[in-house]
Amino acid sequence: MEEKKQPSTGGSHFVGKKDELIEAKRSFRTLEGRDVLIIHHQGGFYAMDSYCYHAGGTLQNGDIEEIDGKLCIICPKHKYKISLAKGECIYKGTDPREKPPVPRWYSKGVKQRTHTVTEINGDIYLKLSEDTNWIESDYYQGEKGKVERAKAEAAEKKTS
């Protein structure tokens, strides 16, 4: 019996069939020990670390809105706005030097690690980011971050 050859994916992981991921809208996967959220929105696929860089909140149920021309997921826990494409945090503020100050959208820079999603013949593959720079969402992927997430979840259950 001949083995079916998989297409070369260059370090990518098969995460599902395109139609299934479109129907699901959001999917959670653990790849190489990293928890990743895969999002299908307005015809595009996006992938990022599953836990918000700010306090480890789960992004899976966050609303998606267009903010200043960028599609952003809103963290349900503290309402941080994170661009789907680049993982930058967007916030509204004013420059006190302006008279009168006018509210504008600003970027705090990349805070959430994003990953590359590709489609090959109806199969969706995800390649984890190879950026070696520390990105704040990395904290909640490590052991200390997992402990912090567990503590926060336990405290939240006590107050509910």
C-alpha positions, 0 to 999 in steps of 0.5 A: 500500500502506497503512502499518501504524500503530504504537501510540504508545509515548511514547519506548518501544522495541519489545523483543520479543513477550511470549511470546518474552520469557517463554520466554527469561526473560532478554534483553539489548538495547542501546537508545540505546547503553545495555545493558539486561537484561530479566527475566521472573520470576513473571509480571512483567517487569523491566528494569535496566542489564545490568552490576552497579553494584559492579564491572561484572559481568554480571547476566544469569546471576544467581540471583533470590531473594525477600529481605525481601519484595523480588525481587532479582537476585544478582550472580554476581561478588560476590553483591550483591543488587539489587531488580528493581523499584527497583534498590536494593542490599539487604544483611544487617547488625547495628546494634552499638547493639542488645544483642544485635545482631540481623541485619536487611536494610538498603538501601544505596539505589538503585544500579542504574538500572531502566527501565519495561516495558509490554505493548501487545497482546502486544508488549513495550516498554521505556522507558529511565529519564529520571531525570537523577540519577547512579546508580552503574550509569551508570558501566558504561554509559559509555566508562570503564566499558566499558574497566574491564569489558574489563580485568576480563574479560581478567584473569578469563580469565588466572586461569581 
